[in-house]
């Protein structure tokens, strides 16, 4: 029997409490580890260059993700504009760094989720979502009332606040984070991320606590769990051996890892 998404089990009161708390984080923004403290609801911008208005660059059925995510019908990806990092090698630079995209409402975001479900995508894949967590939770709640029943994928750089991730417990089914570096100085140099290793490790441990190892259905499509991405940078800059050893010792020896060389 196919497992239903976790958020279908969260009652109305709990959803509303999560949304309220998330918007409190946004008012004096502490959604990500940069802890800018700006009032994004009133239009101020912090490190991510975003206000309280959702911005997305595109949405579509995407076939370039890991096989358990893309499957046969594609992953229902929603690419959010801007980012909480400044990776100099980012393949989505116009979206993440230049902020290309369009402003939409929470209601429009919920309708996009339902449209992707109608296209028979396997999941709703939120790409670079951290700075829009309050609006995303609100949109999922609205979409659920409209019949959304796909797993939610949180596709992230891995530079996350554990407190923000806790708001997503029982809402996100599949976490797809990066673990980029084992060296904090390199993380600062190439991604403008301070205290990267500690922050990233705490985030991955919280994700694993919530969803555990990857689970797939009979067709090999992801239902829930954790897939960790690691980009192998030239000159051993990403510290791949240390990263993999840490995952085995502190997450799981059965963790699914996507090694990338793009």
Residue pairs with C-beta under 8 A, 6 or more apart in sequence:
2 217
2 223
3 215
3 217
3 223
3 224
4 149
5 149
5 150
5 151
5 152
5 173
6 170
6 171
6 172
6 173
6 224
7 15
7 140
7 144
7 152
7 170
7 171
7 173
8 144
8 149
9 170
10 18
10 170
10 171
15 137
15 141
18 137
18 167
18 171
19 134
19 137
19 138
19 141
21 167
22 31
22 133
22 134
22 137
22 164
22 167
23 41
23 134
25 31
25 133
25 134
25 163
25 164
25 167
26 40
26 41
26 52
26 134
27 39
27 40
27 41
28 37
28 38
28 39
29 35
29 36
29 37
29 38
29 39
29 40
29 46
30 36
30 37
30 161
30 163
30 164
31 130
31 131
31 133
31 134
31 161
31 164
32 47
32 48
32 84
32 130
32 131
32 159
32 160
32 161
32 164
33 84
33 159
33 160
33 161
33 193
33 194
33 195
33 199
34 46
34 47
34 48
34 84
34 194
35 161
36 46
36 47
37 46
38 44
38 45
38 46
40 46
40 50
40 51
40 52
41 51
41 52
42 52
43 51
43 52
44 51
45 51
47 84
47 192
48 82
48 83
48 84
48 130
48 131
49 82
49 99
50 81
50 82
50 99
50 131
50 132
52 135
53 103
54 80
54 103
54 104
54 105
54 106
54 109
54 132
54 135
55 80
55 81
55 82
55 99
55 101
55 102
55 103
55 104
56 78
56 79
56 80
56 81
56 101
56 102
56 104
56 109
56 112
57 79
57 80
57 81
57 94
57 95
57 100
57 101
57 102
58 77
58 78
58 79
58 101
59 76
59 77
59 78
59 79
59 112
59 115
59 116
60 74
60 76
60 77
61 73
61 74
61 75
61 76
61 77
61 116
61 119
61 121
62 70
62 74
62 75
62 76
62 77
62 125
63 70
63 74
63 75
64 70
65 75
65 77
65 125
65 155
65 176
66 176
66 227
66 258
67 220
68 214
68 216
68 220
68 221
68 222
68 227
68 256
69 75
69 122
69 123
69 125
69 153
69 174
69 176
69 222
69 227
70 122
71 122
71 219
71 220
71 221
72 122
72 219
72 221
73 119
73 120
73 121
73 122
74 119
74 121
74 122
75 121
75 122
75 123
75 125
75 153
76 113
76 116
76 117
76 119
76 121
76 122
76 123
76 124
76 125
76 150
77 125
77 127
77 155
78 109
78 112
78 113
78 116
78 124
78 125
78 126
78 127
79 92
79 95
79 101
79 127
79 128
80 101
80 126
80 127
80 128
80 129
80 131
80 132
81 95
81 96
81 99
81 100
81 101
82 95
82 96
82 99
82 101
82 128
82 131
83 90
83 96
83 97
83 128
83 131
83 157
84 128
84 130
84 131
84 157
84 159
85 96
85 157
85 159
85 191
85 192
85 193
86 97
86 191
86 192
87 96
87 157
87 180
87 190
87 191
88 190
88 191
89 190
89 233
90 96
90 97
91 262
92 128
94 100
95 101
95 128
96 128
104 112
106 135
106 138
106 139
106 142
107 139
107 142
109 135
109 136
109 139
110 139
110 140
110 142
110 143
110 146
110 148
111 143
111 146
113 124
113 139
113 140
113 143
113 148
113 150
114 143
114 146
114 147
114 148
116 124
116 150
117 124
117 147
117 148
117 149
117 150
121 150
122 150
122 151
122 221
122 222
123 150
123 151
123 152
123 153
123 173
123 174
123 222
124 148
124 150
124 151
124 152
124 153
125 153
125 155
125 176
126 136
126 152
126 153
126 154
126 155
127 155
128 155
128 156
128 157
129 136
129 154
129 155
129 156
130 156
130 157
130 159
130 160
130 164
133 164
133 167
133 168
137 167
137 168
137 171
140 148
140 152
140 171
151 173
151 174
151 222
151 223
151 224
152 171
152 172
152 173
152 174
153 172
153 173
153 174
153 175
153 176
153 222
154 168
154 172
154 174
154 175
154 176
154 177
154 207
155 176
156 175
156 176
156 177
156 178
157 177
157 178
157 180
157 191
158 177
158 178
158 179
158 180
158 200
158 203
158 204
159 191
159 193
159 196
159 199
159 200
159 203
160 177
160 199
160 200
160 203
160 206
161 199
161 203
162 202
162 203
162 206
165 203
165 206
165 207
165 210
166 206
168 210
169 210
170 210
172 210
172 211
173 211
173 223
173 224
174 211
174 214
174 222
174 223
174 224
174 225
174 226
174 227
175 207
175 208
175 210
175 211
175 225
175 226
175 227
176 227
176 229
177 203
177 204
177 207
177 226
177 228
177 229
178 228
178 229
178 230
178 231
179 200
179 204
179 228
179 229
179 230
179 243
179 246
179 247
180 187
180 191
180 193
180 196
180 200
180 230
180 231
180 238
181 187
181 190
181 191
181 196
181 197
181 200
181 237
181 238
181 239
181 243
182 197
182 238
182 239
182 242
182 243
182 246
183 197
183 237
183 239
184 194
184 195
184 196
184 197
186 237
186 238
186 239
187 193
187 194
187 196
187 197
188 194
188 196
190 237
193 199
201 246
201 250
204 226
204 228
204 247
204 251
205 250
205 251
207 226
208 226
208 251
208 252
208 255
211 224
211 225
211 226
212 224
212 225
212 226
213 225
213 226
213 252
213 254
213 255
213 256
214 222
214 224
214 225
214 226
214 227
214 255
214 256
215 222
215 223
215 224
215 225
216 222
216 223
217 223
225 256
226 251
226 255
226 256
227 256
227 257
227 258
228 247
228 251
228 255
228 256
228 257
228 258
229 257
229 258
229 260
230 238
230 240
230 243
230 244
230 257
230 258
230 259
230 260
231 238
231 260
231 261
231 262
232 238
232 240
232 259
232 260
232 261
240 259
244 257
247 255
247 257
248 255
